[in-house]
Amino acid sequence: MSEIAGSIWWMIVALGVLVTFHEYGHYWVARRCGVGVLRFSVGFGKPIWSRRNKHGTEFAIAPIPLGGYVKMLDEREADVPAERLGEAFNRKPVLQRIAVVAAGPIANLILCVALLWAMFVIGKEDFAPIVGRVDGVAQQSGLRPGDRILALDGRSIATATEATMALIGAAMDDRDVQAQIEDAAGNQIERRVLTSHLPAGFDQQNVTGDLGLRWQFAVEPAEVREVAPGSPAAGALQAGDLITAIDGEAVDAADALRPMVQRLGARGGEVMVEVEREGSRLALPLQPQRMTDPNTHAQFWGLGIALGRSTPPAYDALQRYGPLAAIPVAVRQTGQLASDSLGMIRRMVTGHASLQNVSGPVTIAKVANASAERGLTWFLQFLALLSLSLAIVNLLPIPVLDGGHLLYYLIELVKGSPLSERAMAAGQFAGLAILAGLMGLALYNDILRPVI
């Protein structure tokens, strides 16, 4: 399946699952409160499939998979027969209306816990939070290759993903992080990661890179992937060779090789390239040559090789629990994700986080496809995070969203009477404007992100 087709397919699957649960939450509570439900639709537009149950509710699937809705009997939207007035949503007590509206986000919250539970029972594979290479701020902070991050600011860290998210939050807040570390010798030590020392305008989507921190799994070995015909390496190096040293200087990663070749090439003369090949160690004399980058047209000293792994790095961290033990773990993880998500919203409102972090359907589709390709547990985690995000966004006090309706009903509960239709109409108009602005920003980011 192509990337575009896969992205579209997995986004449809993801939104279909999340919207169905969200709307079913509204439907289930509405039926228990005696509200008449006319239609339960997944997707927008003219239904392409529909069925009616014994209560007269039409269950439909529509072609535009960007949401869904539950249409209830309501005198504000259409005439209601006299014999069914007791089923009208607008005639229900305010507490029941609050329960019906809140049920959608709550269903997504429950789904998030359930998805994380399934992920932990199956076993979530990830990479260990072991430092691979350091320079810049990370080196100034005392981090060293082989260090394993155990905790950051008291938060237990099990994977590189968790460590990265904690560092991103600290960098956005312009504060340092207290790190508990196990070094390569097995000693437990503490270090202060100087995330507040990042320069203004650092890349918030590549905080670890700007810190000068590369995780061990991300450090590419200097493995020869391809040899250019007619180049200095032709006839000497082969695909699969692992370059271990040049002129006696160790090569510990692919990105360390190029500056070494530049320095030695400018010096002139042959260089001795040491490689591992099928269990044997070889020393091969090569003469760097001046080459031209086809993209930038800049000249450089090169050997005529392309580096890269022949196989992707293997996961080295597994989080797996029994069915019972996974329940509290999933609940805690949901709480941590909710805290991180709310923190990101707070930072964007206060200006500490870039609005480029707002993503639209294109980015969501790409992440859905990438998660599905990495395996079931990664896709479950993606669904859980998206379900939680849907719950949080819907609870924002913006009219037209569930949170806006809850705000109206809470005001009604306090003052003892509903808001005037004029006030509600003004709120709806403002809510639509805010929502349109957010959608426009998300689409703008989607379009701009591939260019950047």
C-alpha atoms as one frame of an Amber mdcrd trajectory, in Angstrom:
protein
   0.000   0.000   0.000   1.394   3.424  -0.959   2.051   6.037   1.734  -0.821
   8.248   0.527  -3.323   5.377   0.342  -2.123   4.013   3.696  -2.414   7.423
   5.335  -5.979   7.901   4.088  -7.013   4.375   5.057  -5.595   4.439   8.587
  -6.989   7.917   9.259 -10.445   6.673   8.230 -10.042   3.648  10.513  -8.825
   5.807  13.424 -11.532   8.451  13.089 -14.181   5.792  12.523 -13.322   4.052
  15.795 -13.009   7.250  17.845 -16.108   8.960  16.450 -18.198   5.815  16.931
 -17.252   5.586  20.598 -17.738   9.322  21.130 -21.191   9.407  19.594 -22.200
   6.139  21.244 -21.469   7.769  24.597 -23.979  10.511  23.764 -26.483   7.946
  22.421 -26.245   5.528  25.350 -26.792   8.171  28.038 -29.496   9.916  25.985
 -31.497   6.682  25.725 -31.179   6.086  29.477 -32.421   9.599  30.142 -35.463
   8.914  27.935 -34.361  11.204  25.090 -35.606  10.287  21.621 -32.701   9.736
  19.226 -33.510  10.198  15.530 -30.136   9.423  13.948 -26.730   8.073  14.944
 -24.337   8.942  12.120 -20.648   8.150  11.657 -19.478  10.629   9.042 -21.233
  13.586   7.435 -23.297  13.884   4.282 -25.989  11.717   2.709 -25.891   8.218
   4.247 -24.383   5.467   2.107 -25.734   2.828   4.528 -28.421   2.969   7.194
 -30.573   0.758   9.417 -33.339   1.530  11.919 -33.699  -0.129  15.336 -36.908
  -0.850  17.265 -36.771   2.581  18.926 -36.863   4.339  15.562 -33.215   5.437
  15.622 -31.515   5.439  12.230 -27.916   4.201  12.366 -26.019   5.563   9.366
 -22.593   5.675   7.764 -21.915   8.788   5.670 -19.108   9.417   3.134 -17.259
  12.334   4.797 -15.248  10.629   7.587 -14.317  13.732   9.586 -16.740  13.320
  12.456 -20.246  12.215  13.305 -23.323  13.228  15.241 -26.322  12.051  17.249
 -29.521  13.856  16.247 -32.057  13.990  19.099 -35.634  15.150  19.373 -35.446
  18.865  20.159 -38.107  21.543  19.812 -35.425  24.122  18.981 -34.558  22.259
  15.789 -37.904  20.919  14.545 -41.510  20.389  15.576 -41.965  17.518  17.991
 -45.248  15.544  18.040 -47.296  16.155  21.177 -47.101  12.506  22.213 -43.272
  12.634  22.150 -42.689  15.934  23.937 -41.493  14.028  26.989 -38.635  12.641
  24.869 -37.438  16.076  23.693 -33.896  16.852  24.761 -34.648  20.489  25.525
 -37.355  19.452  28.037 -35.054  17.239  30.087 -33.710  18.470  33.454 -30.436
  20.350  33.175 -28.472  17.638  34.981 -29.624  15.054  32.442 -28.641  17.343
  29.570 -25.206  17.792  31.167 -24.873  13.998  31.446 -25.808  13.470  27.782
 -23.351  16.095  26.525 -20.486  14.990  28.813 -20.948  11.338  27.860 -19.139
  11.738  24.508 -15.814  12.988  25.914 -16.088  10.534  28.812 -16.496   7.675
  26.314 -13.288   8.794  24.594 -11.509   8.928  27.950 -12.645   5.380  28.770
 -11.575   4.257  25.304  -8.128   5.774  25.882  -7.692   3.706  29.055  -8.948
   0.567  27.278  -6.577   1.029  24.340  -3.582   1.599  26.617  -4.604  -1.444
  28.657  -4.622  -3.573  25.484  -1.259  -2.101  24.466   0.360  -3.005  27.788
  -1.153  -6.508  27.834   0.167  -7.213  24.322   3.483  -5.592  25.180   4.642
  -2.138  24.062   8.008  -2.268  22.296  10.143   0.857  22.323  13.744   1.974
  22.627  15.614   2.261  25.906  16.478   5.827  27.052  20.226   5.257  26.644
  22.420   8.141  25.512  24.286   7.449  22.277  26.136  10.668  21.466  26.326
  14.086  23.101  27.639  17.536  22.330  26.567  21.111  23.029  24.146  21.576
  25.936  23.835  17.840  26.620  27.611  17.571  26.995  27.707  20.669  29.225
  25.054  18.982  31.390  27.418  16.090  32.070  25.610  13.484  29.989  27.857
  10.796  28.519  27.393   8.005  25.941  26.033   4.907  27.668  24.100   6.865
  30.327  20.619   5.448  30.925  17.920   7.909  32.005  16.002   6.450  34.973
  13.916   9.482  35.960  13.425  13.138  35.039  12.181  15.513  37.757  11.034
  12.491  39.744   9.042  11.043  36.826  10.059   7.450  36.149  11.343   6.995
  32.593  11.141   3.623  30.823  11.594   4.577  27.161  13.318   7.118  24.955
   9.876   8.389  23.903   8.970   9.250  27.504  12.331  10.937  28.065  11.977
  12.994  24.896   8.484  14.213  25.850   9.682  15.233  29.333  12.622  17.172
  27.860  10.354  18.914  25.332   8.044  20.137  28.107  10.945  21.425  30.215
  12.516  23.210  27.231   9.238  24.952  26.420   8.925  26.032  30.059  12.528
  27.326  29.961  13.574  25.319  33.021  16.262  22.757  33.765  15.548  19.096
  34.483  16.918  17.007  37.335  17.922  13.654  35.840  18.562  10.406  37.686
  21.016   8.380  35.617  22.689   4.992  35.585  26.044   5.390  33.860  27.773
   2.807  31.661  29.556   1.378  34.728  26.264   0.818  36.581  26.637   3.733
  39.027  23.542   5.806  39.824  24.233   9.523  39.622  22.309  12.780  39.260
  22.731  15.358  36.558  21.033  18.658  35.830  20.056  18.808  32.157  20.397
  22.475  31.192  17.318  22.729  28.967  16.985  26.399  29.955  20.281  27.053
  28.122  18.779  26.377  24.707  18.949  29.464  22.486  15.838  31.501  21.711
  13.966  30.137  18.748  15.113  26.526  19.223  13.245  23.889  17.221  10.454
  22.729  19.524   9.908  19.647  17.367  13.579  18.626  17.646  14.517  19.492
  21.225  16.873  16.556  21.712  18.707  17.501  18.511  19.127  21.098  19.651
  20.315  19.847  23.058  23.008  17.843  21.274  21.543  14.581  22.569  21.148
  11.512  20.382  19.693   8.311  21.753  21.697   5.141  21.285  19.151   3.570
  18.920  19.247   6.656  16.662  23.014   6.676  16.244  23.648   5.295  12.764
  26.714   3.047  12.501  29.213   3.873   9.746  27.977   0.954   7.661  28.514
   1.153   3.897  25.191   0.942   2.091  26.353   1.788  -1.438  29.607   2.401
  -3.312  29.602   4.783  -6.302  31.210   3.385  -9.490  34.507   5.046 -10.331
  34.881   6.528  -6.852  37.932   6.147  -4.567  36.065   3.416  -2.652  35.130
   1.403  -5.773  36.825  -2.000  -5.765  37.892  -1.598  -2.147  34.860  -1.072
   0.068  31.693  -3.163  -0.227  28.077  -2.783   0.869  27.837  -4.097   4.418
  31.345  -3.026   5.473  31.413  -1.383   8.904  33.989   1.424   9.032  35.613
   1.378  12.471  38.528   3.822  12.083  40.348   6.154   9.693  44.069   6.681
  10.140  43.808   5.150  13.590  41.010   7.504  14.723  37.901   5.593  15.840
  34.657   6.138  13.921  31.731   5.601  16.287  28.881   6.784  14.058  28.008
   7.608  10.465  27.731  11.357  11.056  31.265  11.417  12.503  32.799  10.093
   9.291  32.225  13.018   6.925  34.061  15.716   8.954  36.961  13.290   9.429
  37.203  12.709   5.663  37.058  16.495   5.073  39.930  17.095   7.471  42.091
  14.268   6.191  41.274  14.950   2.550  42.386  18.574   2.876  45.650  17.339
   4.389  46.351  15.358   1.237  47.572  11.824   0.609  46.036   8.436   1.256
  44.067   7.532   4.368  43.911   4.098   5.957  40.299   2.967   6.318  39.734
   0.127   8.799  36.591  -1.965   8.319  34.875  -5.062   9.657  33.697  -7.415
   6.909  32.030 -10.763   7.626  33.927 -11.171  10.886  37.298 -10.090   9.494
  39.117  -6.807  10.091  40.694  -5.116   7.077  42.836  -2.004   6.557  42.394
  -0.417   3.104  44.329   2.604   1.750  42.045   5.117  -0.031  42.624   8.543
  -1.590  39.790  11.080  -0.888  38.744  13.100  -3.949  37.001  16.440  -4.467
  33.321  15.863  -5.216  30.265  18.043  -5.851  27.012  17.790  -3.919  24.246
  17.363  -6.563  21.753  19.336  -4.463  23.798  22.289  -3.204  26.595  22.108
  -5.808  29.052  22.609  -2.944  32.393  20.820  -3.197  33.702  18.464  -0.532
  36.242  15.708   0.040  34.675  12.259  -0.283  35.257   8.547  -0.723  32.167
   7.909  -2.876  30.126   5.914  -0.377  26.644   6.168   1.110  26.154   5.074
   4.709  23.128   3.607   6.410  21.836   0.603   8.322  21.108  -2.546   6.356
  18.398  -3.350   8.938  16.421  -1.040  11.241  17.478  -0.883  14.919  15.880
  -3.512  17.155  13.620  -2.466  20.019  15.318  -2.954  23.370  12.618  -1.906
  25.849   9.412  -3.863  26.460   6.537  -2.753  28.690   4.258  -5.735  29.276
   1.866  -6.477  32.138  -0.744  -9.070  33.010  -4.430  -8.219  32.435  -4.976
  -7.082  36.040  -1.637  -5.339  36.532  -2.146  -3.428  33.261  -5.278  -1.657
  34.565  -3.598   0.782  37.026  -0.688   1.246  34.603  -3.115   2.239  31.827
  -4.951   4.624  34.176  -1.678   6.275  35.268  -0.512   6.556  31.659  -3.814
   8.191  30.703  -3.359  10.684  33.518   0.208  11.454  32.407  -0.870  11.909
  28.768  -3.745  14.160  29.867  -1.329  16.249  31.941   1.082  16.528  28.996
  -1.734  17.475  26.598  -3.197  20.117  28.910   0.315  21.429  29.516   0.819
  21.816  25.770  -2.476  23.736  25.439  -1.440  25.981  28.337   1.936  26.648
  26.727   0.359  27.533  23.378  -2.062  29.938  25.080   0.753  31.610  27.049
   3.090  31.678  24.051   5.658  29.211  25.418   4.825  26.663  22.728   4.763
  27.360  19.022   1.405  27.252  17.248   3.146  25.002  14.731   2.346  22.215
  17.202  -1.310  22.405  16.103  -1.767  19.581  13.595  -4.500  18.995  11.029
  -5.864  15.979   9.155  -2.839  15.626   6.856  -0.399  15.246   9.762  -2.817
  12.991  11.638  -3.118  10.769   8.556   0.669  10.527   8.176   1.156   9.680
  11.852  -1.660   7.105  11.662   0.060   5.374   8.742   3.513   5.521  10.364
   2.113   4.082  13.620   0.331   1.264  11.806   3.534   0.375   9.954   5.472
   0.157  13.240   3.075  -2.425  14.654  -0.197  -2.998  16.494   0.897  -1.603
  19.853   2.163   1.622  18.267  -1.182   2.046  16.494  -3.047   1.371  19.749
  -0.968   4.068  21.436  -1.717   6.476  18.586  -5.468   5.729  18.869  -5.321
   6.229  22.640  -3.614   9.610  22.327  -6.014  10.703  19.589  -9.009   9.562
  21.661  -7.721  11.522  24.657  -7.109  14.575  22.465 -10.667  14.330  21.131
 -11.999  14.225  24.699  -9.924  17.229  25.801 -10.672  19.350  22.728 -14.393
  18.621  22.998 -14.371  19.749  26.638 -12.892  23.152  25.813 -15.467  25.846
  26.664 -15.976  26.806  23.013 -19.588  27.044  21.819 -20.484  24.395  19.167
 -18.243  21.923  21.018 -19.477  19.748  23.888 -17.582  21.982  26.320 -19.488
  25.026  25.073 -22.836  23.311  25.649 -21.693  22.228  29.105 -20.806  25.850
  29.858 -24.326  26.935  28.859 -25.900  24.279  31.067 -23.665  25.083  34.034
 -24.671  28.749  33.731 -28.306  27.630  33.601 -27.759  25.475  36.677 -26.327
  28.439  38.601 -28.815  31.134  37.516 -31.844  28.864  37.487 -32.896  29.612
  33.910 -31.498  29.033  30.409 -29.453  31.641  28.593 -31.400  33.752  26.157
 -31.547  32.580  22.556 -29.732  35.776  21.545 -26.818  35.057  23.913 -26.625
  31.453  22.744 -26.689  32.512  19.083 -23.861  34.989  19.699 -21.891  32.265
  21.454 -22.448  29.867  18.566 -21.211  32.478  16.093 -18.091  33.148  18.192
 -17.500  29.422  18.603 -17.708  28.826  14.865 -15.228  31.647  14.281 -12.772
  30.203  16.817 -13.184  26.704  15.401 -12.698  27.947  11.835  -9.538  29.778
  12.929  -8.127  26.662  14.603  -8.936  24.522  11.568  -7.329  27.090   9.291
  -4.194  27.148  11.454  -4.032  23.336  11.466  -4.353  23.154   7.680  -1.752
  25.910   7.269   0.667  23.942   9.465  -0.090  20.792   7.482   0.771  22.541
   4.229   3.846  24.302   5.617   5.326  21.358   7.539   6.570  19.362   4.504
   8.246  22.520   3.144  10.062  23.236   6.396
